[in-house]
Amino acid sequence: MTMTKAELRKIYKTRRKNLSENQIDDLSLAISNQLLKLPVWDYSFYHIFLAIEEQKEVNTDYILNILSGKDKNILISKSDFVTGEMTHFLLTDNTVIKKNKYNIPEPIDGIEISNDKIEVVFIPLLAFDKQGHRVGYGKGFYDRFLANCKPETVKIGLSFFEAEDEISDVFENDVRLDYCVAARKVYRF
């Protein structure tokens, strides 16, 4: 069955709302364990999102632990809602993180890293299809960011749910995922 991004957005926001904190925790841990199966651990610069708890996003703390255990450079972003751009900062022991008005945890400032250094990106999403297309919140932050990364940057979606068959209204400039990791399955595109 094919659905539009707007239809999927509505369905998956509701499905996420219905998850308990324990379910989110269990699923997030399962996703991080699935990630360990991917051949993506030889890079240096990993970009990750910090979960918006109010939106019941995948808890990325487990992935952060894996990355710091492997001594990787971890990057987190700050979003500019005027330009629609994201700025990326190195996460260090001294990074001060504060929620913005949309409840997105962000670094106050720090060491800025350019897009061309980023080798792996973990991407939040609401839904995705079997072709590697994703549905986000519709603001286009990640599409703009990923379009400015090197073509070989590895793009990994993280999802509590399995893939949909097809998203009907995919655009030319939508950036496809290389992988999407769900709690029970890894999708390769």
PyRosetta script that sets phi, psi and omega in degrees:
from pyrosetta import init, pose_from_sequence

init()
pose = pose_from_sequence("MTMTKAELRKIYKTRRKNLSENQIDDLSLAISNQLLKLPVWDYSFYHIFLAIEEQKEVNTDYILNILSGKDKNILISKSDFVTGEMTHFLLTDNTVIKKNKYNIPEPIDGIEISNDKIEVVFIPLLAFDKQGHRVGYGKGFYDRFLANCKPETVKIGLSFFEAEDEISDVFENDVRLDYCVAARKVYRF")
pose.set_psi(1, 134.6)
pose.set_omega(1, 178.4)
pose.set_phi(2, -104.2)
pose.set_psi(2, 142.7)
pose.set_omega(2, 178.6)
pose.set_phi(3, -136.7)
pose.set_psi(3, 160.3)
pose.set_omega(3, 178.0)
pose.set_phi(4, -82.4)
pose.set_psi(4, 164.7)
pose.set_omega(4, 177.0)
pose.set_phi(5, -58.7)
pose.set_psi(5, -42.0)
pose.set_omega(5, -178.3)
pose.set_phi(6, -62.7)
pose.set_psi(6, -42.2)
pose.set_omega(6, 177.9)
pose.set_phi(7, -63.2)
pose.set_psi(7, -46.4)
pose.set_omega(7, -178.9)
pose.set_phi(8, -64.7)
pose.set_psi(8, -39.9)
pose.set_omega(8, 179.6)
pose.set_phi(9, -56.5)
pose.set_psi(9, -46.6)
pose.set_omega(9, -178.3)
pose.set_phi(10, -63.1)
pose.set_psi(10, -49.1)
pose.set_omega(10, -178.1)
pose.set_phi(11, -60.3)
pose.set_psi(11, -48.1)
pose.set_omega(11, -172.7)
pose.set_phi(12, -76.8)
pose.set_psi(12, -27.2)
pose.set_omega(12, 173.2)
pose.set_phi(13, -63.7)
pose.set_psi(13, -40.9)
pose.set_omega(13, 178.3)
pose.set_phi(14, -66.8)
pose.set_psi(14, -45.3)
pose.set_omega(14, 179.6)
pose.set_phi(15, -59.5)
pose.set_psi(15, -40.1)
pose.set_omega(15, 179.4)
pose.set_phi(16, -68.4)
pose.set_psi(16, -40.8)
pose.set_omega(16, 179.8)
pose.set_phi(17, -56.6)
pose.set_psi(17, -32.3)
pose.set_omega(17, -176.9)
pose.set_phi(18, -81.1)
pose.set_psi(18, -4.6)
pose.set_omega(18, 178.5)
pose.set_phi(19, -79.4)
pose.set_psi(19, 139.0)
pose.set_omega(19, 176.2)
pose.set_phi(20, -82.9)
pose.set_psi(20, 166.2)
pose.set_omega(20, 177.5)
pose.set_phi(21, -59.6)
pose.set_psi(21, -40.0)
pose.set_omega(21, 179.0)
pose.set_phi(22, -63.7)
pose.set_psi(22, -41.5)
pose.set_omega(22, 178.3)
pose.set_phi(23, -62.9)
pose.set_psi(23, -43.5)
pose.set_omega(23, -179.9)
pose.set_phi(24, -60.3)
pose.set_psi(24, -43.4)
pose.set_omega(24, 179.7)
pose.set_phi(25, -63.9)
pose.set_psi(25, -47.7)
pose.set_omega(25, 180.0)
pose.set_phi(26, -62.7)
pose.set_psi(26, -44.9)
pose.set_omega(26, -179.5)
pose.set_phi(27, -66.4)
pose.set_psi(27, -39.9)
pose.set_omega(27, 179.9)
pose.set_phi(28, -63.6)
pose.set_psi(28, -40.1)
pose.set_omega(28, 177.9)
pose.set_phi(29, -66.0)
pose.set_psi(29, -42.9)
pose.set_omega(29, 178.8)
pose.set_phi(30, -61.2)
pose.set_psi(30, -41.2)
pose.set_omega(30, 178.7)
pose.set_phi(31, -62.5)
pose.set_psi(31, -44.1)
pose.set_omega(31, -179.1)
pose.set_phi(32, -66.0)
pose.set_psi(32, -34.3)
pose.set_omega(32, 176.3)
pose.set_phi(33, -68.1)
pose.set_psi(33, -37.9)
pose.set_omega(33, 176.3)
pose.set_phi(34, -63.5)
pose.set_psi(34, -37.9)
pose.set_omega(34, -179.6)
pose.set_phi(35, -57.8)
pose.set_psi(35, -33.6)
pose.set_omega(35, -178.3)
pose.set_phi(36, -62.3)
pose.set_psi(36, -19.0)
pose.set_omega(36, 179.4)
pose.set_phi(37, -79.3)
pose.set_psi(37, -14.5)
pose.set_omega(37, -176.5)
pose.set_phi(38, -80.5)
pose.set_psi(38, 149.2)
pose.set_omega(38, 179.1)
pose.set_phi(39, -84.7)
pose.set_psi(39, 55.2)
pose.set_omega(39, -172.9)
pose.set_phi(40, -124.9)
pose.set_psi(40, 20.5)
pose.set_omega(40, -171.1)
pose.set_phi(41, -102.3)
pose.set_psi(41, 9.7)
pose.set_omega(41, -179.2)
pose.set_phi(42, -99.4)
pose.set_psi(42, 5.2)
pose.set_omega(42, -179.3)
pose.set_phi(43, -88.7)
pose.set_psi(43, 176.5)
pose.set_omega(43, -179.7)
pose.set_phi(44, -109.7)
pose.set_psi(44, -39.5)
pose.set_omega(44, -172.8)
pose.set_phi(45, -110.3)
pose.set_psi(45, 113.7)
pose.set_omega(45, -177.4)
pose.set_phi(46, -116.6)
pose.set_psi(46, 127.6)
pose.set_omega(46, 177.8)
pose.set_phi(47, -100.6)
pose.set_psi(47, 131.4)
pose.set_omega(47, -178.9)
pose.set_phi(48, -136.4)
pose.set_psi(48, 151.9)
pose.set_omega(48, 175.9)
pose.set_phi(49, -96.4)
pose.set_psi(49, 150.1)
pose.set_omega(49, 173.0)
pose.set_phi(50, -97.0)
pose.set_psi(50, 130.5)
pose.set_omega(50, -171.6)
pose.set_phi(51, -61.7)
pose.set_psi(51, 139.4)
pose.set_omega(51, 170.0)
pose.set_phi(52, -88.6)
pose.set_psi(52, 101.0)
pose.set_omega(52, -175.7)
pose.set_phi(53, -56.3)
pose.set_psi(53, -39.9)
pose.set_omega(53, -177.8)
pose.set_phi(54, -62.4)
pose.set_psi(54, -24.6)
pose.set_omega(54, 178.6)
pose.set_phi(55, -94.8)
pose.set_psi(55, 2.5)
pose.set_omega(55, -178.7)
pose.set_phi(56, 54.0)
pose.set_psi(56, 51.0)
pose.set_omega(56, 177.9)
pose.set_phi(57, -81.7)
pose.set_psi(57, 165.7)
pose.set_omega(57, 175.2)
pose.set_phi(58, -56.2)
pose.set_psi(58, 129.5)
pose.set_omega(58, 177.9)
pose.set_phi(59, -76.3)
pose.set_psi(59, 113.0)
pose.set_omega(59, -174.8)
pose.set_phi(60, -90.4)
pose.set_psi(60, 6.5)
pose.set_omega(60, 179.1)
pose.set_phi(61, -57.3)
pose.set_psi(61, -38.3)
pose.set_omega(61, -179.8)
pose.set_phi(62, -64.2)
pose.set_psi(62, -40.2)
pose.set_omega(62, 180.0)
pose.set_phi(63, -69.4)
pose.set_psi(63, -39.2)
pose.set_omega(63, 176.3)
pose.set_phi(64, -58.1)
pose.set_psi(64, -41.2)
pose.set_omega(64, 178.1)
pose.set_phi(65, -63.4)
pose.set_psi(65, -41.1)
pose.set_omega(65, 177.8)
pose.set_phi(66, -61.9)
pose.set_psi(66, -47.7)
pose.set_omega(66, -177.5)
pose.set_phi(67, -62.5)
pose.set_psi(67, -44.1)
pose.set_omega(67, -179.0)
pose.set_phi(68, -71.8)
pose.set_psi(68, -31.1)
pose.set_omega(68, 175.6)
pose.set_phi(69, -64.4)
pose.set_psi(69, -30.4)
pose.set_omega(69, 178.8)
pose.set_phi(70, -93.1)
pose.set_psi(70, 6.5)
pose.set_omega(70, 176.5)
pose.set_phi(71, 59.0)
pose.set_psi(71, 45.2)
pose.set_omega(71, -179.4)
pose.set_phi(72, -93.8)
pose.set_psi(72, 158.3)
pose.set_omega(72, 171.2)
pose.set_phi(73, -80.4)
pose.set_psi(73, 121.1)
pose.set_omega(73, -177.3)
pose.set_phi(74, -107.4)
pose.set_psi(74, 129.7)
pose.set_omega(74, -179.8)
pose.set_phi(75, -115.3)
pose.set_psi(75, 139.0)
pose.set_omega(75, 174.1)
pose.set_phi(76, -127.7)
pose.set_psi(76, 160.4)
pose.set_omega(76, -171.5)
pose.set_phi(77, -114.6)
pose.set_psi(77, 161.8)
pose.set_omega(77, 171.5)
pose.set_phi(78, -123.3)
pose.set_psi(78, 131.2)
pose.set_omega(78, -177.0)
pose.set_phi(79, -100.6)
pose.set_psi(79, 135.6)
pose.set_omega(79, 175.5)
pose.set_phi(80, -104.3)
pose.set_psi(80, 108.2)
pose.set_omega(80, -174.8)
pose.set_phi(81, -76.2)
pose.set_psi(81, -7.2)
pose.set_omega(81, 175.3)
pose.set_phi(82, -84.3)
pose.set_psi(82, -49.6)
pose.set_omega(82, -177.5)
pose.set_phi(83, -88.9)
pose.set_psi(83, -18.9)
pose.set_omega(83, -176.2)
pose.set_phi(84, 77.2)
pose.set_psi(84, 13.4)
pose.set_omega(84, -178.5)
pose.set_phi(85, -100.8)
pose.set_psi(85, 158.9)
pose.set_omega(85, 175.4)
pose.set_phi(86, -116.9)
pose.set_psi(86, 139.8)
pose.set_omega(86, 175.0)
pose.set_phi(87, -110.4)
pose.set_psi(87, 140.0)
pose.set_omega(87, -172.4)
pose.set_phi(88, -112.3)
pose.set_psi(88, 134.8)
pose.set_omega(88, -177.9)
pose.set_phi(89, -126.3)
pose.set_psi(89, 145.6)
pose.set_omega(89, 176.2)
pose.set_phi(90, -69.7)
pose.set_psi(90, 129.7)
pose.set_omega(90, 177.3)
pose.set_phi(91, -84.6)
pose.set_psi(91, 119.1)
pose.set_omega(91, 178.7)
pose.set_phi(92, -126.0)
pose.set_psi(92, 177.1)
pose.set_omega(92, 177.5)
pose.set_phi(93, -62.7)
pose.set_psi(93, -22.6)
pose.set_omega(93, -177.1)
pose.set_phi(94, -95.4)
pose.set_psi(94, -1.6)
pose.set_omega(94, -177.3)
pose.set_phi(95, -66.5)
pose.set_psi(95, 126.6)
pose.set_omega(95, 175.8)
pose.set_phi(96, -95.5)
pose.set_psi(96, 125.6)
pose.set_omega(96, -178.0)
pose.set_phi(97, -113.6)
pose.set_psi(97, 133.9)
pose.set_omega(97, -178.0)
pose.set_phi(98, -138.5)
pose.set_psi(98, 144.6)
pose.set_omega(98, 178.7)
pose.set_phi(99, -77.8)
pose.set_psi(99, 136.8)
pose.set_omega(99, 175.3)
pose.set_phi(100, -83.8)
pose.set_psi(100, -174.0)
pose.set_omega(100, -174.5)
pose.set_phi(101, -68.6)
pose.set_psi(101, -11.0)
pose.set_omega(101, 176.6)
pose.set_phi(102, -100.5)
pose.set_psi(102, 12.9)
pose.set_omega(102, -178.8)
pose.set_phi(103, 67.1)
pose.set_psi(103, 20.1)
pose.set_omega(103, 176.7)
pose.set_phi(104, -87.0)
pose.set_psi(104, 120.5)
pose.set_omega(104, 176.8)
pose.set_phi(105, -68.5)
pose.set_psi(105, 126.7)
pose.set_omega(105, -177.1)
pose.set_phi(106, -136.7)
pose.set_psi(106, 153.3)
pose.set_omega(106, 173.7)
pose.set_phi(107, -71.9)
pose.set_psi(107, 144.2)
pose.set_omega(107, 176.9)
pose.set_phi(108, -70.1)
pose.set_psi(108, -46.7)
pose.set_omega(108, 175.3)
pose.set_phi(109, -164.1)
pose.set_psi(109, -166.5)
pose.set_omega(109, -179.6)
pose.set_phi(110, 148.1)
pose.set_psi(110, -159.4)
pose.set_omega(110, -178.5)
pose.set_phi(111, -86.0)
pose.set_psi(111, 114.1)
pose.set_omega(111, -178.1)
pose.set_phi(112, -79.2)
pose.set_psi(112, 137.4)
pose.set_omega(112, 179.5)
pose.set_phi(113, -120.8)
pose.set_psi(113, 134.3)
pose.set_omega(113, -177.3)
pose.set_phi(114, -79.7)
pose.set_psi(114, 156.8)
pose.set_omega(114, -178.4)
pose.set_phi(115, -54.4)
pose.set_psi(115, -35.5)
pose.set_omega(115, -174.5)
pose.set_phi(116, -70.7)
pose.set_psi(116, -9.8)
pose.set_omega(116, 176.7)
pose.set_phi(117, -87.7)
pose.set_psi(117, -20.4)
pose.set_omega(117, -173.1)
pose.set_phi(118, -74.4)
pose.set_psi(118, 126.7)
pose.set_omega(118, -175.7)
pose.set_phi(119, -107.4)
pose.set_psi(119, -30.9)
pose.set_omega(119, 179.7)
pose.set_phi(120, -135.4)
pose.set_psi(120, 134.9)
pose.set_omega(120, 178.4)
pose.set_phi(121, -124.9)
pose.set_psi(121, 125.9)
pose.set_omega(121, 172.1)
pose.set_phi(122, -93.6)
pose.set_psi(122, 126.3)
pose.set_omega(122, -167.7)
pose.set_phi(123, -117.6)
pose.set_psi(123, 128.9)
pose.set_omega(123, 174.9)
pose.set_phi(124, -75.9)
pose.set_psi(124, 151.0)
pose.set_omega(124, 177.0)
pose.set_phi(125, -159.3)
pose.set_psi(125, 163.2)
pose.set_omega(125, 175.2)
pose.set_phi(126, -94.6)
pose.set_psi(126, -41.9)
pose.set_omega(126, -179.2)
pose.set_phi(127, -152.4)
pose.set_psi(127, 166.8)
pose.set_omega(127, 177.3)
pose.set_phi(128, -153.3)
pose.set_psi(128, 164.7)
pose.set_omega(128, 179.0)
pose.set_phi(129, -118.5)
pose.set_psi(129, 176.0)
pose.set_omega(129, -174.1)
pose.set_phi(130, -71.0)
pose.set_psi(130, -4.0)
pose.set_omega(130, 176.8)
pose.set_phi(131, -98.8)
pose.set_psi(131, -3.2)
pose.set_omega(131, 179.5)
pose.set_phi(132, 92.5)
pose.set_psi(132, 12.5)
pose.set_omega(132, 175.1)
pose.set_phi(133, -86.7)
pose.set_psi(133, 147.2)
pose.set_omega(133, -177.9)
pose.set_phi(134, -122.7)
pose.set_psi(134, 158.0)
pose.set_omega(134, 173.4)
pose.set_phi(135, -116.7)
pose.set_psi(135, 119.4)
pose.set_omega(135, 176.0)
pose.set_phi(136, -104.4)
pose.set_psi(136, -151.0)
pose.set_omega(136, -179.7)
pose.set_phi(137, -84.1)
pose.set_psi(137, -4.0)
pose.set_omega(137, 174.5)
pose.set_phi(138, 92.9)
pose.set_psi(138, 7.3)
pose.set_omega(138, 180.0)
pose.set_phi(139, -90.4)
pose.set_psi(139, -15.5)
pose.set_omega(139, 175.7)
pose.set_phi(140, 79.9)
pose.set_psi(140, 8.8)
pose.set_omega(140, -179.4)
pose.set_phi(141, -57.0)
pose.set_psi(141, -49.5)
pose.set_omega(141, -176.7)
pose.set_phi(142, -70.9)
pose.set_psi(142, -35.7)
pose.set_omega(142, 177.3)
pose.set_phi(143, -61.3)
pose.set_psi(143, -43.8)
pose.set_omega(143, 178.7)
pose.set_phi(144, -65.2)
pose.set_psi(144, -44.7)
pose.set_omega(144, -179.2)
pose.set_phi(145, -61.1)
pose.set_psi(145, -50.4)
pose.set_omega(145, -176.4)
pose.set_phi(146, -66.3)
pose.set_psi(146, -32.4)
pose.set_omega(146, 177.8)
pose.set_phi(147, -65.1)
pose.set_psi(147, -24.4)
pose.set_omega(147, -179.9)
pose.set_phi(148, -94.8)
pose.set_psi(148, 1.9)
pose.set_omega(148, 176.1)
pose.set_phi(149, -89.3)
pose.set_psi(149, 166.3)
pose.set_omega(149, 176.0)
pose.set_phi(150, -63.5)
pose.set_psi(150, 148.6)
pose.set_omega(150, -179.0)
pose.set_phi(151, -57.6)
pose.set_psi(151, -31.4)
pose.set_omega(151, -177.2)
pose.set_phi(152, -84.2)
pose.set_psi(152, 0.9)
pose.set_omega(152, 176.1)
pose.set_phi(153, -58.4)
pose.set_psi(153, 131.3)
pose.set_omega(153, -178.2)
pose.set_phi(154, -82.8)
pose.set_psi(154, 124.0)
pose.set_omega(154, -175.9)
pose.set_phi(155, -109.6)
pose.set_psi(155, 116.6)
pose.set_omega(155, -175.1)
pose.set_phi(156, -121.0)
pose.set_psi(156, 114.0)
pose.set_omega(156, 175.7)
pose.set_phi(157, -82.0)
pose.set_psi(157, 150.2)
pose.set_omega(157, 177.3)
pose.set_phi(158, -120.7)
pose.set_psi(158, 125.6)
pose.set_omega(158, -174.9)
pose.set_phi(159, -139.3)
pose.set_psi(159, 138.0)
pose.set_omega(159, 173.8)
pose.set_phi(160, -72.2)
pose.set_psi(160, -22.6)
pose.set_omega(160, -170.0)
pose.set_phi(161, -117.8)
pose.set_psi(161, 166.1)
pose.set_omega(161, -180.0)
pose.set_phi(162, -78.7)
pose.set_psi(162, 172.9)
pose.set_omega(162, -176.9)
pose.set_phi(163, -72.5)
pose.set_psi(163, 147.5)
pose.set_omega(163, 168.8)
pose.set_phi(164, -85.5)
pose.set_psi(164, 160.7)
pose.set_omega(164, 179.3)
pose.set_phi(165, -64.1)
pose.set_psi(165, -52.8)
pose.set_omega(165, -176.8)
pose.set_phi(166, -159.1)
pose.set_psi(166, 139.3)
pose.set_omega(166, 172.8)
pose.set_phi(167, -93.1)
pose.set_psi(167, 123.6)
pose.set_omega(167, -170.7)
pose.set_phi(168, -77.4)
pose.set_psi(168, -27.4)
pose.set_omega(168, -174.6)
pose.set_phi(169, -112.6)
pose.set_psi(169, 61.6)
pose.set_omega(169, 178.0)
pose.set_phi(170, -82.1)
pose.set_psi(170, 139.0)
pose.set_omega(170, -179.6)
pose.set_phi(171, -101.6)
pose.set_psi(171, 160.1)
pose.set_omega(171, 176.6)
pose.set_phi(172, -50.1)
pose.set_psi(172, -46.8)
pose.set_omega(172, -172.2)
pose.set_phi(173, -88.3)
pose.set_psi(173, 7.4)
pose.set_omega(173, 174.3)
pose.set_phi(174, -69.8)
pose.set_psi(174, 127.7)
pose.set_omega(174, -178.3)
pose.set_phi(175, -89.9)
pose.set_psi(175, 125.0)
pose.set_omega(175, -178.5)
pose.set_phi(176, -78.6)
pose.set_psi(176, 154.0)
pose.set_omega(176, 177.1)
pose.set_phi(177, -82.9)
pose.set_psi(177, 154.7)
pose.set_omega(177, 170.5)
pose.set_phi(178, -88.0)
pose.set_psi(178, -36.1)
pose.set_omega(178, 178.8)
pose.set_phi(179, -140.7)
pose.set_psi(179, 154.9)
pose.set_omega(179, 163.8)
pose.set_phi(180, -134.2)
pose.set_psi(180, 129.7)
pose.set_omega(180, -176.5)
pose.set_phi(181, -108.6)
pose.set_psi(181, 118.2)
pose.set_omega(181, 175.1)
pose.set_phi(182, -107.1)
pose.set_psi(182, 174.9)
pose.set_omega(182, -175.5)
pose.set_phi(183, -62.5)
pose.set_psi(183, -36.2)
pose.set_omega(183, -175.3)
pose.set_phi(184, -109.7)
pose.set_psi(184, -4.2)
pose.set_omega(184, -171.4)
pose.set_phi(185, -155.6)
pose.set_psi(185, 146.8)
pose.set_omega(185, 173.7)
pose.set_phi(186, -108.3)
pose.set_psi(186, 126.5)
pose.set_omega(186, 177.0)
pose.set_phi(187, -101.8)
pose.set_psi(187, 133.0)
pose.set_omega(187, 176.6)
pose.set_phi(188, -115.3)
pose.set_psi(188, 133.0)
pose.set_omega(188, -177.3)
pose.set_phi(189, -114.2)
pose.dump_pdb("model.pdb")
